[in-house]
Amino acid sequence: MEKQQKKLELLIEEIQGLLNEIKDEQIYAKEDVKKRHKVYMHSFSKLREFNQIADMTNQVFEKRISNIERTLQIMIQRKSETK
């Protein structure tokens, strides 16, 4: 009977050790997820900022191209009127 009791106690200790390892791994994983989330959110914020800058740049270029097209149309129209 005492032998079985010792076996059970050893098994309980092993199980407790494994549970502690699992708990430690979960804590580490949770902390890692928090860190990664923070990095991803920062990267996402920078990406949004970059996209906003790209949109503003595109608007400026669209206006410039539109002005160039308008000027070319006027030049073509004047040239055809002088002929």
Buried (B, 14 or more C-beta within 10 A) or exposed (E): EEEEEEEEEEEEEEEEEEEEEEEEEEEEEEEEEEEEEEEEEEEEEEEEEEEEEEEEEEEEEEEEEEEEEEEEEEEEEEEEEEE
